[in-house]
Amino acid sequence: MKILHIESGRFLYGGGMQVLYLMEGLARRGIDNLLACPTGAHIAGPARVHGRVVEMPMHGDPDIGLVFRLRRLIAREQPDLIHVHSRRGADLWGGLAALFTGTPCVLSRRVDNPEARILAAAKYPLYNHVVTISEGIRQVLIGTGVATDRISCVRSAITAQPYLRDYDKAAYRAALGLPADTPLLGMVAQLIGRKGHRYLLAALHDILPRHPGLQVLIFGRGPLDGELRQAIADQGLGDRVRMMGFVDNLAETLGCLDVLAHPADMEGLGVSLLQASAARVPIVASRAGGIPEAVRNGENGLLIEPGDVAGLAAALNHLLDNPALRERMGEAGRALMLREFSVDAMCEGNLAVYRRVLSPALADVELAGRLL
C-alpha cells in the first residue's frame, strides 16, 4: 500500500507530530509513505526517516494552484490512497485533487469548531472517509450533517517513552534561578486566542495570594506573544509569569511541573495534555471538545467549564494545596496514556480506515474491533 500524506502546517505542532507518528508506524508495517508539505516546513526533515518527502508551495485557503500541484504529484506517484491531515486550504484543494485523479481520499479532522452546514455539504463529500481525533469532534461533524457511517474516531497518540523518566525537579528549578521547593504551574499551547491564556492570567489573582511562591511557565509561540507579554506587564505579573517560547526538549522538562493548566475554549483533543499525563503531571482543563477524553475528571486531572475563571482558580488552588492528590493523579495519567493513547493503536486505527476505503467488504470487522 502506498499512501500520500498531505500536511500543510509549517511548524511542527501537535498535528504535525501525529503525522510523524503515523508515518513511523505505517513504515514499520511495510507501508510506503510519501509526504507533501510546504517548502521549508519543519516536518520535512524528520519525515524523511519514514518515507519520501516532496516540498511544494502551499499558501492556504486562497491557493487554488495547490490543486494542480497536487494533481501532478498524484499522477506521477500513483498512490493507492491520499490522507489529508490538515486544514489551511489542504482540506479543500487536497480533496479536489483526489477527486480529479479518481484517487481514494481520507481526511483527518483535528479541530472541534463547528462549520456551516453549507460548507460541510460542499467539502466532506470529496472524501471517502473522515477520521476525527476525538469523539467530541465526531459529534460536531455529525451535527453539521456528515453521515455517521463516513466518520471514524481514531484518537491522537503519544510516544510515551521520552516522558517515562525520573525528573530532577530541583535541578530544573535551579537552572531557572528558583529555590528547589518553588511550585511550578505550566501551560503548553500555541499562543492563540482559543487556548485561553487570558483566563489563566485572570485566575492568578486568586491563586498567588494563596501560593505566593508560585511561578508560572508559558510554553509556546504564536501571534498573541506580544499581547500576552503586555498583559503580563499590565497586570503586574512580570515576576511570576515567564514566557518560555517554543522548546524542542519539552520531554526533558515537562515532568518538572507540578500542575498543567489548559483552559481552552475549543480543543480537538490536546497533545500537550497527553504529554503531561505521560510525564505524571496532573491537569486542570476546560470541559471543551475532546478534552474530557484526555483528562478524566477526578482521575488524572480536574475539569472546569470553558471561560470559568473562578472555577479555574479554585481547581488550581485545590491541586496546588494537595501534593498527595497531585501524585495520585500523575500516576493515573501515565497509566491512562499507556493504556489508551499508544502510537500502535492510532496507527492500527488509521490503517483499518484505509483498508475499509480500499476494500470495504474485507475491513468492516477489523474497523469495528479497533475504532471507537
C-alpha positions as CSV (number, residue, x, y, z in Angstrom):
1,M,0.0,0.0,0.0
2,K,1.3,3.5,-0.9
3,I,-0.1,6.5,1.0
4,L,0.3,10.1,0.0
5,H,0.1,12.3,3.2
6,I,-0.7,16.0,2.8
7,E,0.3,18.2,5.7
8,S,0.2,22.0,5.2
9,G,1.5,23.2,8.5
10,R,4.8,25.0,8.6
11,F,5.7,24.3,12.2
12,L,5.9,21.0,14.0
13,Y,3.0,21.4,16.4
14,G,0.8,18.6,17.8
15,G,-0.9,17.8,14.5
16,G,2.4,17.5,12.6
17,M,3.7,15.2,15.3
18,Q,0.7,12.9,14.8
19,V,1.6,12.7,11.1
20,L,5.1,11.7,12.0
21,Y,3.9,9.1,14.5
22,L,1.6,7.7,11.8
23,M,4.3,7.6,9.1
24,E,6.6,5.9,11.5
25,G,4.0,3.2,12.4
26,L,3.0,2.7,8.9
27,A,6.6,2.3,7.7
28,R,7.1,-0.4,10.4
29,R,4.1,-2.2,8.9
30,G,5.6,-2.1,5.3
31,I,3.5,0.8,4.0
32,D,5.1,3.1,1.5
33,N,4.8,6.7,2.8
34,L,5.0,9.9,0.6
35,L,4.6,13.3,2.3
36,A,3.6,16.5,0.6
37,C,4.3,19.6,2.7
38,P,5.2,23.3,2.4
39,T,8.6,24.2,1.2
40,G,10.8,24.6,4.3
41,A,8.2,23.0,6.7
42,H,9.7,21.7,9.9
43,I,8.2,18.3,9.4
44,A,10.2,17.6,6.2
45,G,13.4,16.6,7.8
46,P,12.1,14.1,10.4
47,A,9.6,12.7,7.9
48,R,12.3,11.6,5.6
49,V,13.2,8.9,8.1
50,H,9.9,7.3,7.5
51,G,9.3,7.9,3.8
52,R,9.9,10.2,0.9
53,V,9.1,13.9,1.1
54,V,8.0,16.4,-1.6
55,E,8.1,20.0,-0.6
56,M,6.0,22.5,-2.6
57,P,4.4,25.9,-2.2
58,M,1.3,25.8,0.0
59,H,-0.3,29.2,0.7
60,G,-3.5,28.3,2.5
61,D,-7.2,28.7,1.5
62,P,-6.7,31.1,-1.5
63,D,-4.1,28.9,-3.1
64,I,-6.1,27.3,-5.9
65,G,-2.9,26.4,-7.6
66,L,-2.3,23.7,-5.0
67,V,-4.9,21.6,-6.7
68,F,-2.8,21.4,-9.8
69,R,0.5,20.9,-8.0
70,L,-1.0,18.0,-6.0
71,R,-2.7,16.6,-9.2
72,R,0.6,16.4,-10.9
73,L,2.2,14.7,-7.9
74,I,-0.6,12.2,-7.7
75,A,-0.4,11.4,-11.4
76,R,3.3,10.9,-11.1
77,E,3.3,8.8,-7.9
78,Q,0.1,6.9,-8.3
79,P,-0.7,6.4,-4.6
80,D,-3.3,3.9,-3.5
81,L,-4.8,6.4,-1.1
82,I,-4.4,10.0,-0.1
83,H,-4.6,11.1,3.6
84,V,-5.1,14.9,4.1
85,H,-4.0,15.8,7.6
86,S,-4.7,19.5,8.0
87,R,-6.7,22.5,7.1
88,R,-5.2,25.7,5.7
89,G,-6.6,25.0,2.3
90,A,-5.3,21.4,2.1
91,D,-8.7,20.1,3.2
92,L,-10.4,21.6,0.2
93,W,-7.6,21.6,-2.5
94,G,-6.4,18.2,-1.5
95,G,-9.8,16.7,-1.7
96,L,-10.4,18.2,-5.2
97,A,-7.0,16.9,-6.4
98,A,-8.0,13.4,-5.2
99,L,-11.4,13.8,-6.9
100,F,-9.9,14.9,-10.2
101,T,-7.5,11.9,-10.3
102,G,-10.0,9.4,-9.0
103,T,-7.9,8.5,-6.0
104,P,-9.5,7.4,-2.7
105,C,-9.0,10.0,-0.1
106,V,-9.3,10.3,3.7
107,L,-9.4,13.5,5.8
108,S,-8.3,13.9,9.4
109,R,-10.2,16.4,11.3
110,R,-8.3,17.8,14.4
111,V,-10.4,20.8,15.5
112,D,-13.8,20.9,17.1
113,N,-15.1,24.3,15.9
114,P,-18.5,23.8,14.1
115,E,-18.7,24.6,10.3
116,A,-21.7,25.9,8.5
117,R,-23.8,23.1,7.0
118,I,-23.4,24.5,3.5
119,L,-19.6,24.4,3.8
120,A,-19.7,20.9,5.3
121,A,-22.0,19.8,2.5
122,A,-19.5,21.0,-0.1
123,K,-16.3,19.8,1.5
124,Y,-16.9,16.4,3.1
125,P,-18.4,14.6,0.1
126,L,-14.9,15.0,-1.5
127,Y,-13.7,12.3,0.9
128,N,-14.3,8.6,1.2
129,H,-14.0,8.8,4.9
130,V,-13.3,11.3,7.7
131,V,-11.1,10.5,10.7
132,T,-11.6,12.5,13.9
133,I,-9.0,12.6,16.7
134,S,-11.7,12.6,19.4
135,E,-15.3,11.6,19.8
136,G,-16.1,15.2,20.6
137,I,-15.1,16.2,17.1
138,R,-17.0,13.3,15.6
139,Q,-20.2,14.6,17.3
140,V,-19.5,18.1,15.9
141,L,-19.3,16.7,12.3
142,I,-22.5,14.6,12.8
143,G,-24.1,17.8,13.9
144,T,-23.2,19.5,10.7
145,G,-24.8,16.7,8.7
146,V,-21.9,14.3,7.8
147,A,-23.2,10.8,7.8
148,T,-22.2,8.7,10.8
149,D,-21.0,5.8,8.7
150,R,-18.5,8.0,7.0
151,I,-16.8,9.2,10.2
152,S,-14.5,7.2,12.5
153,C,-12.8,8.3,15.7
154,V,-9.1,7.4,15.9
155,R,-7.6,9.2,18.9
156,S,-4.3,11.1,18.7
157,A,-1.4,9.2,20.2
158,I,1.7,9.9,22.2
159,T,5.1,8.3,22.2
160,A,5.3,7.9,25.9
161,Q,8.8,6.7,26.2
162,P,10.5,10.1,26.3
163,Y,8.3,11.0,29.3
164,L,8.9,7.8,31.3
165,R,11.8,9.2,33.3
166,D,12.6,10.4,36.7
167,Y,12.7,14.2,36.5
168,D,15.2,16.2,38.6
169,K,12.8,18.9,39.7
170,A,15.3,20.6,41.9
171,A,17.9,20.9,39.1
172,Y,15.4,22.4,36.7
173,R,14.3,25.0,39.3
174,A,18.0,25.8,39.9
175,A,18.5,26.3,36.2
176,L,15.7,28.9,36.3
177,G,17.2,30.5,39.3
178,L,14.5,29.3,41.7
179,P,14.6,27.6,45.1
180,A,14.2,23.8,45.0
181,D,10.7,24.0,46.6
182,T,9.2,26.5,44.2
183,P,5.8,25.3,42.9
184,L,5.6,25.4,39.1
185,L,2.4,25.8,37.1
186,G,2.7,25.5,33.4
187,M,0.7,25.9,30.2
188,V,1.8,24.4,26.9
189,A,-0.1,25.7,23.9
190,Q,0.1,27.8,20.8
191,L,-0.3,31.5,21.7
192,I,-3.7,31.9,20.0
193,G,-7.0,33.1,21.5
194,R,-8.9,29.9,21.8
195,K,-6.2,28.3,24.0
196,G,-7.4,30.5,26.9
197,H,-4.2,32.1,28.2
198,R,-6.2,35.2,29.3
199,Y,-8.2,33.0,31.7
200,L,-5.1,31.7,33.3
201,L,-3.7,35.3,33.8
202,A,-7.0,36.4,35.3
203,A,-7.1,33.3,37.7
204,L,-3.7,34.1,39.0
205,H,-5.1,37.0,41.0
206,D,-7.0,34.4,43.2
207,I,-4.1,31.9,43.2
208,L,-1.0,34.0,44.0
209,P,-2.2,35.3,47.4
210,R,-2.6,31.7,48.5
211,H,0.6,30.4,46.8
212,P,2.9,33.4,47.0
213,G,5.9,31.4,45.8
214,L,4.3,30.1,42.6
215,Q,6.0,30.5,39.3
216,V,4.0,30.2,36.0
217,L,5.8,29.0,32.8
218,I,4.0,29.6,29.5
219,F,5.4,27.4,26.7
220,G,4.6,28.0,23.0
221,R,4.7,30.6,20.2
222,G,2.1,32.3,18.2
223,P,0.5,35.6,17.1
224,L,-0.5,36.6,20.7
225,D,3.1,36.6,22.0
226,G,3.3,40.4,22.2
227,E,-0.2,40.8,23.5
228,L,0.4,38.3,26.3
229,R,3.7,39.9,27.3
230,Q,1.9,43.2,27.5
231,A,-0.9,41.7,29.6
232,I,1.6,40.2,32.0
233,A,3.2,43.5,32.4
234,D,0.0,45.5,32.8
235,Q,-1.3,43.1,35.4
236,G,1.9,43.3,37.5
237,L,2.7,39.6,36.9
238,G,6.2,40.0,35.4
239,D,7.9,38.5,38.4
240,R,5.6,35.5,38.5
241,V,4.9,34.5,34.8
242,R,7.7,33.6,32.4
243,M,7.2,33.3,28.6
244,M,9.4,30.3,27.7
245,G,8.8,30.2,24.0
246,F,8.7,27.1,21.9
247,V,11.1,24.4,23.3
248,D,12.4,21.4,21.4
249,N,13.3,19.5,24.5
250,L,9.8,19.6,26.2
251,A,10.1,15.9,27.2
252,E,13.2,16.7,29.3
253,T,11.4,19.3,31.4
254,L,7.6,18.8,31.3
255,G,7.6,16.4,34.3
256,C,9.2,19.1,36.4
257,L,5.9,21.0,36.6
258,D,3.6,20.5,39.5
259,V,0.4,21.2,37.5
260,L,-0.5,21.9,33.9
261,A,-3.3,24.4,33.0
262,H,-5.2,24.2,29.8
263,P,-8.3,26.5,29.9
264,A,-9.1,26.3,26.2
265,D,-12.4,27.4,24.7
266,M,-12.1,24.8,22.0
267,E,-9.8,21.8,21.5
268,G,-9.8,18.8,19.3
269,L,-8.0,16.6,21.9
270,G,-4.8,18.3,23.1
271,V,-1.5,16.6,22.5
272,S,0.1,18.6,25.3
273,L,-2.4,17.0,27.7
274,L,-1.3,13.6,26.6
275,Q,2.3,14.5,27.1
276,A,1.7,16.0,30.5
277,S,-0.1,12.9,31.7
278,A,2.7,10.6,30.4
279,A,5.1,12.8,32.5
280,R,2.9,12.3,35.6
281,V,1.7,15.9,35.7
282,P,-1.9,16.5,36.8
283,I,-4.0,18.8,34.7
284,V,-6.7,21.4,35.1
285,A,-8.5,21.9,31.8
286,S,-11.8,23.0,30.2
287,R,-14.6,20.7,29.5
288,A,-14.4,21.5,25.8
289,G,-14.2,19.5,22.6
290,G,-12.2,16.3,23.1
291,I,-10.5,17.4,26.3
292,P,-12.7,15.2,28.6
293,E,-11.4,12.1,26.6
294,A,-7.8,13.0,27.6
295,V,-8.5,14.5,31.0
296,R,-10.8,12.3,33.1
297,N,-12.3,14.4,35.8
298,G,-11.0,13.2,39.2
299,E,-8.7,10.7,37.6
300,N,-5.8,12.4,36.0
301,G,-7.0,16.0,36.5
302,L,-9.9,18.3,37.1
303,L,-12.3,19.8,34.5
304,I,-13.9,23.2,34.6
305,E,-16.4,24.9,32.3
306,P,-14.8,27.0,29.5
307,G,-14.3,30.6,30.5
308,D,-14.9,29.9,34.2
309,V,-12.0,31.9,35.7
310,A,-13.3,31.4,39.3
311,G,-13.6,27.6,38.7
312,L,-10.1,27.6,37.1
313,A,-8.6,29.3,40.2
314,A,-10.4,27.0,42.6
315,A,-9.3,23.9,40.8
316,L,-5.7,25.0,40.5
317,N,-5.6,26.0,44.2
318,H,-7.0,22.6,45.1
319,L,-4.3,20.8,43.3
320,L,-1.5,23.1,44.5
321,D,-2.8,22.6,48.0
322,N,-2.7,18.8,47.8
323,P,0.7,17.1,46.9
324,A,-0.7,13.6,47.6
325,L,-3.6,14.2,45.2
326,R,-1.2,15.5,42.5
327,E,0.9,12.4,42.9
328,R,-2.1,10.1,42.6
329,M,-3.4,11.9,39.6
330,G,0.0,11.9,38.0
331,E,0.3,8.1,38.3
332,A,-3.2,7.6,37.0
333,G,-2.5,9.9,34.0
334,R,0.6,7.9,33.0
335,A,-1.3,4.6,33.2
336,L,-4.1,6.1,31.1
337,M,-1.7,7.2,28.4
338,L,0.0,3.8,28.2
339,R,-3.4,2.0,28.2
340,E,-5.4,4.1,25.7
341,F,-3.2,6.5,23.7
342,S,-0.4,4.4,22.2
343,V,1.0,5.1,18.7
344,D,0.3,1.5,17.8
345,A,-3.4,1.9,18.5
346,M,-3.5,5.1,16.4
347,C,-1.7,3.5,13.5
348,E,-3.9,0.4,13.5
349,G,-7.0,2.6,13.6
350,N,-5.9,4.6,10.6
351,L,-4.8,1.5,8.7
352,A,-8.2,-0.1,9.4
353,V,-9.8,3.0,7.8
354,Y,-7.5,2.8,4.8
355,R,-8.5,-0.9,4.3
356,R,-12.1,-0.1,4.7
357,V,-11.9,2.6,2.0
358,L,-9.9,0.4,-0.4
359,S,-11.6,-2.9,0.3
360,P,-14.9,-2.2,2.2
361,A,-16.1,-5.8,2.5
362,L,-12.8,-7.1,3.9
363,A,-12.2,-4.5,6.6
364,D,-15.6,-4.0,8.3
365,V,-14.9,-6.5,11.0
366,E,-11.4,-5.1,11.7
367,L,-12.7,-1.5,11.8
368,A,-15.4,-2.4,14.2
369,G,-13.0,-4.0,16.5
370,R,-10.4,-1.3,16.5
371,L,-12.2,2.0,16.4
372,L,-14.5,3.7,18.9
